[in-house]
Amino acid sequence: MEHYNMNLTLKVWKQKNKDTRGSFETFHVKDISSEMSFLEMFDVLNEQLIEEGKEPIAFDHDCREGICGMCSMYINGRPHGPWHGTTTCQLHMRAFKDGDTIVVEPWRANAFPVLKDLMVDRDAFDRIIQAGGFISVNTGNAQDGNSIPIEKEKADQAFAAAACIGCGACVAACKNSSAMLFVSAKVSHLALLPQGDPEKKTRVLNMIAQMDKEGFGACTNTGACEAVCPKEISLDNIARLNKEYLSAAAVIDK
């Protein structure tokens, strides 16, 4: 693969905190390698700003291996940038051309208030998980997973749902800022496995209630969430969530 350097113009959202108004500021970076990751490019920009005595741009990151879901930012109007099924930290600069202007901004959702610049508060997701995204087990040694028979198809579906990293791209892409893809992935993962049976009914009711409490919007099945998900979580999980919710609600109503 051909390696090359490029000069770029960046229009980056700058905002002091959630209580202040933000705006785009323009920056220029030179000699950026096509093999750098997008976050490495931001590292170069921040080093440049620090050397100039200016405040660096705040952005979230942790593992830089596509696992933690921290590197959440809009890049040219698309969550995580132009590559399909890719997190921002795995996006390489060869996705752009020399002389390009790149617009970078944080997630836009009331449930994800901006903390500073490109960082948003995604604690709402944590509270949804705390509401029901867990299983109860007896104390002592855990049962050997291989001793519990699980159909191959269900195991594969549970594994695919568990791939969700909670980055929030689904919320950012949705016109209603819905969290249904995230919640459905977490509910589906446990609903498909026998270990999730004890809390099956209360889990889905509590997690949906917390989702609504956090102020996320409704799902209208436009599919934008699935299209931008870096882990390609399927809309099928939303159908399963609805089924689980109706089943649990019917039992409670009785």
N, C-alpha and C positions, 0 to 999 in steps of 0.2 A: 504494500500500500504506500502510495506516494506521500512523503512527509513535506509539509510546507509551513511557512510562517505567514501571519496575516496581521493587519492593522484593523481595529474595530472601533466603532462608536457605540457606547452603551448609554441608554436612557434608563436610569434606575430610580425606582420609587424611594424617596427619602421621607421618613416620618419619625419625629422624636419619640412619640408615645401614642397610646390610643386616644388620648384627650386632645391631641393637636392635629391640625390639618397637614397633610403631606403634599408632596409635589414631585414631579420627575426632575432629576438633575442629569446633565450630560457629562460623560467621562470618555476619555480616549485611552486605549491600550495599544501598545505596539509590540511587534515581534512575538505574537502569541502562536505557540506551536499547535499544529492541527491535531497533535496527539495528546494535548492536555485535556483534562476533564473540564466541564463547565465551572466546577467549584475551584479547580486549580487556577483557572483564568481569573476568578474573583480574588483568589489569594494574591495573585500578581498585582491586581488593581489595588487591593488594600495595602500591600507593601509600598506601592507607589504613593498612595495617599498619606500614609504614615510618614514617609520620607519628606513629603511636602508640608508636614505639620498639620494635615487635615484629618478629620474624623473618618475612620474606616466605615465601610458599609456593613451593617449587621445582617447576618443571615444564619440560618440554622444548619447544622451538619453534625454528624457523629461518626458512623461506621465508614461511610464513603464506599460501601460495598453493595448498595442497593437493598439493604435489609432493614435499616432503622426507620425509614420514612421521614426523616427530619428535613431533608433537602427540598422543602416545598416552596416552589416559586413558579409564577407564570413567566414563560419565555415566549415572546412574540405572540401573546394571546392564547397559548396552550400550556396547560399544566405540565411541568417537567420538560417542556420543549418539543421539538419536531419529531423525535424518534418514537416509534410505537413500542409500548411495553418496556419503557426505560425510565429510571429515576434520573433526577438532575445530576447526581454525582457520577452516573454512568454515561451521561451524555458527553460526547467528545466534540472538540471544536471543529473537527472535520465536517460537522453538520452545517457549518457556516462557510461563507466565502470572504476573501480579502475585501475590505471596504464595507462590509455589511454594517447596518445599524440594528442593534438588538435591544428590544424593550423588555425590561425585567420588572416585575411587580409582585406583591404578596397575594396570597389567597384573598378573595373578596367574599366574605360571608359574615353576617352578624354574629354567628356563633363562634367565629374565629377572629376576634379583635386583634388588630395589629399591635404588637408590643413595641417594635422599633424597626424601621426600614422594611426589610423583607421577612422579618420574624412575626409569626402570628401565634396566638395562644390557642392550642388545640386540646386544652384540658377537658373540653366537653366530651371528647372521645374517651378519655380516661374515666370520666364519671359514668358514661354509658356502660363501659366494661365492668366497672365496680357494681353497677346495678344488677348484673346477671351473667356476665361473661366468664363464668368459672364453674367448677364442679366440686361437689363435696366428696371427700374420701375419709375412710376411717383412719385413725392414727396408726402408726406402725409402718411396716414395709408396704410399698405400693405393689399391687398385683402385677405380675408379669404380663405385659401387653400382649405377648404372643399366645397367652393362654385364653384370651377372649376372642372367639371366632367372629370375624367381621367380613361381610361380603366384599369382594374385590371392588366392585363398582362403587359401593358406598365409601369404602376406604379412600378410593381415588378422589371422589367428590369432596370428601371431608378434607383431604390433603390440599386440594386446589383452593378451597375456601379459606383454609388456614394460612395460605400464602399472603393474605392481606396484611400489609405493613402499617395500616392506619395513617397513611400520609395525608389524606384529605383531598387528594386530587379529584375524587368523585364529587365532593361537595363544591369544590371550586368550579368545576365544569358545569354543574347543574344550574339551570336557570332559576330553580327554586331553592338552591343551596340545600338539597336533600341529602341526608346521611344514610339513605336506605341501602345502598350497596355495601357500605361499611358494616352497618348493623346486621344485614342479611348474611354477610360472610361470617361474622362472629357467631350468629345464631345457628347457621347451617353447619358450621364446623362441628359444633357440639350436638346438634339435633341428629346428625347422621351416625353418631357413635353411641354405643351402649353406655359409655361412661357419663354421657350427658343426660340420661333418662331421669334421674331423681329430681332435677330442677327444670325439666323440660317445659312445663306449663308456666311456672312463675318466671322463668328466664325471659321468655319472649315478651311477656306482658310488662315486666319491669324495665327491660331495655327499651322497648318502644315508648313507654311512658317517660323515661328519662330523655330519650331522643326528642320527644315533643317538648319537654320542659326546657331543653337547651335552646329551643328556637329554630331548629332545622326545618326546612320546608317539606312539602309533600312531594311524592314521586309521581311523575306523569309519564314515565316509561319512554322518554325520548332517546335513551341509550347513550347520552353524552358521557355518563359516568364510566360505563364499560369501555368506551372508546379511548379514554385517556388513562385508565388504570394501568400503572406500571407493572402490575402483577396479573393483568388480564382477568380479573375476577368477573365471573359470568353473571348476566342478568337473571339467569335461572335461580340464583340464590334469593333474589327478591321474591320470585314466585313461591319459593319454599318458605320464606319468612311470612308471607301473607297467609299461606296454608297453616303454618304453625300458630300464627296469631289467632286466626279464626277458630281453630280447634281448641286452643287454650281459653279463649273468650267464651266459647259455647259451654265449656265445662264449668267455668266460673259462674256464668249466668244461671246454671242449674242450681 
